[in-house]
């Protein structure tokens, strides 16, 4: 079976039915979670403070949930309206934007502390029309140039993607470097046909190409890694099976302050009741 990006543009492929089907599939949920955890490792966020992250191709918010669990604040962009509708139905916390990433971003310079993207970058390698602005090099250039501006200095952006050839990897990395990024490709389980995963790890500032590239995970099988991540995820759940509330008072105050700085209206005032657990209403 051919990959989705070879069948139709994303906004068409992920219609109402496919968007819900993808989100409800437990295998997709697990794969998305595994790759998001790995992307966060490669992002190498050193501060204990919550980071403001951009999820590129956020879909229905599966990766965003992991970012929330890890205590981060996030915003997501996606070109598929049906995916964003599912995300709204799931009541996720991230801010959502309907956006064709091939046309670039309009965020303020230095808005984000980092960016992740899971299974999205390969969609930019397909030209939907014969117009020059629809060509992969043009769209990749616009994408990486505006992303570089939107990230603070220093920071990282990590993309998990599915290239079909070394030429595609070379095209993507060369355009990213021309846009000002340092970094390169990290391959996990390079000798495994099933577990092999390709990540593009890009650096903004902080020495650029002088930053040390992270190493890929060696071996044939990632089952042990998945087990460890699942065990860590279960540790964060209470006895009822629900995620523990990671949003303490400090986290809530920082998120509200961030919203105020970004000009969001209707942010509740801080008080002694902020972050206090409410008693159940009967």
N, C-alpha and C positions, 0 to 999 in steps of 0.2 A: 504494500500500500504506500502510495506517495505521501510525502509530508504535506501538512495543511497549506503551507506557503506556496506550494506548487499547484494547488487546486483553484484558489480564488483569492482576491484581496481580503485582508483580515476583517474589514467591516462587513463584507458579504459572507465570508465563511462562518464567522461567529455571529450568526443571526440569533433570534430568540430561542430557538430549540437547541442549537449547538452550544450556546452560552450557558444555559442551565444544565445541559448534559455534561459539559466539561467540568463545571463547578461541583456538581454532585457526585462525580466519579471519585471514589476513595483512592484509587491508584493515582490519579492526577493530583489529588490533594497531597499524598505522601511524597511524590516526586517533586512537586512544587516546594514543599516544606524542606526537603533535603537540600535542594539546590539553593534555596534562600538562605539557609543556615551556612552553607559553604560560601555563598557570596558575602555574607556578613564577616566570615573569617578572613576572606581576602580583602575586605574593606579596611580591616585593621583599625577600627575605631579605638583609640587609646584613652579617651576621656571617659570618666564615669558619668558625665552629664548626658542627658538625652540628646541625641543628634536629630537634626531635621534632614530627612532623607527623601530623595526623589525616586519613586518606583516607575520606571519607564516601561510602558506596556503592562499596566497594573491589572488589567482584566477585571475579574470580579472581586479582587482584593485578597486572594489567597496568600500572596507574599506579604501584603500589608498586615495581615493578622499576625504573622511571625514578627514583623518589625514592632508591632504593638506589644507582643509578649516580651520582647527584649527591651522594652522601655523606651522606644524611640517614637518620634513624631514624624509623620510622613505625608507626602502628597503624591498622587498618582495621575498619570496621563495614559490615555488609550484612545485608539481610533474607532473602536467598535462600540456604538451606542448600546447595543444589547448587553454587552459585558458590564458596562457602567450601570445599567439599570439593575442588573443582578446584584452588583456591589451595593447599590442604594437599598435594595430589598433586604440585604444581609446586615444593614445598619452598621457598616464599618466606620471607623473614626477618621480615616484620612480624607483630605480634600481631594476632589476628583475633577479632572479636566478632560474634555473631549478634544483630542489633539492628534493631528497627523505629524508624527515626529520627523518625518522626512522634509517637512517645511520649516523645521527649526522651532526653537522655544522663544517665548517672549518674557521670561522671568528676569527680574532684576539681577545685575551682576553680583556674584557671591551669595546667592540666596540659600544654597544648600550645602550641608556638611558632607555630602556624599550622594552617590546614586547607585542603584542596582537595577538590573534588567534580566529577566528570566525568559528564555526562549522567544526573543523578539527580534534581535538584530538581523537575523537572516531574512526577515520580511523586506528589509530595505534593499535587498539584492535583486529584486524583481521590478522591472519597468512595466508599469500598468498602461502607459501610452507611448507613442513615438515622439512626444514632445521632448526637447532637450532637458527641460527641468524635471522630467520624470526618470531620467537615467540614474542608475545606482550611484555613480560617482558624484553627481550633483546633489542628490538627496543625502548621501553620507556626509558630504562636505558641509552642507547646511546644518545637519544634525549635530556633528561633532563640534563645529565652530560655536554654535549657540549654547551647547551643553557646557563647553569649556568656560564660557563666560558666566554661566549660571552657578558654577561651583566655586566655593571659597578656596583660598590659597593658604595652606596646602589641603588637599583632599584627594579622594580616589573615586573612581567609577568602575564597577565590576559588571560585566555582561556574560551571562551564560548563553551560548548560541550554538546553532547546528550548521556549520559550514559543510559544503559538499566537496570542496577541493582546497588545495593549498593556495591556489590563485585567489580564491575568495578571502582567505585569511590575510594574504599579502595586500589585497586591495583595501580591506578594512583598516589594517594596522597602519598602512602608509598614509591614508587620509586622516586618521586620528592623530598621527604624529605631525602632519602639516598643520593641523588645527591647534597645535601647541601641547598636546599630551605627551607624557612619557609613558613607559611601561611596555607591555607586550602580552603574549599569550601564555596561559597556564593550562596544562592538560592533566587531568586526573585519570588514573588508571589507563595509561596510554596503550597497554598491551591487551586490554579487554575490549572486545567488540560490543558487549552489552553495557558495561559500566562506564565506558570512556565518556568523559565530559570535557568540553572546551570552554575556557573562560578567557575573556579579554580583560586584563587588569590595567587600568589607565591611571596615571598620576597627574595631578595638577600642582605645580610648584613644588616646594620642598626638595629642590635638587633635580626635579624632572627626571631625566633618564638615569641620574645618579642614584635614585632610590633603589633599594634592593628588591629585586623581583621575588615574590613568594614562590615556593616550590609546589609542584603538583604532587598529588598523592599517588604513590607507586602501588603496584599489586595487581591482582586479577579480579578481585571481588570487593565490593564496597558494603557487603552485608553487615560487617562488624561496625562500620562507621554509622550506617543507618540505625543499627541497634542502639548504639550509644546516644545518638541524637533523639531517638524515640524515648529512651529511658530518661534523658534530661527533660524532654517535653512532659512526660508523665509525672516527673517530680514536681512540676509546676502546677499540677492539677490537684484539686482537693478530693476527698473521698467520694463526692457525688459525681465525679467525672468531669466537672466543669473547670475551666481555666481559673487559676487563682487570680485575684484582682491585683495586678501589678501597679495600679495607678494610685499611689499614695498622695498625700497632700502636697509634697514638694513637686511631684510630677505634674499634678493638676495646675499648680500655680505657675510653673514654667510654661506649660502649654497655653494657658490663658494670656500670659505676658507675650508670648510669641504671636498669638492671634492679634493682640492689640497693636504690636509693632507692624504687623502686616495690614493693619487698617480694617480688620474684620469688625462688623457692627454687631451689637447685641451680646458682647462678652459679659457674663455676669460679674458683678463686683466681688472682690475678695472679702471674706469675713471669717469670723471664728468658726463658722459652720462649714467652710470650704473643706472638702475631702472627708467630712465626717460621715460615718455610715448611718444611713437612715433606718429607723425601725420599720418593720413591715406594717403595712396598713391593711386592716381587716374590714 
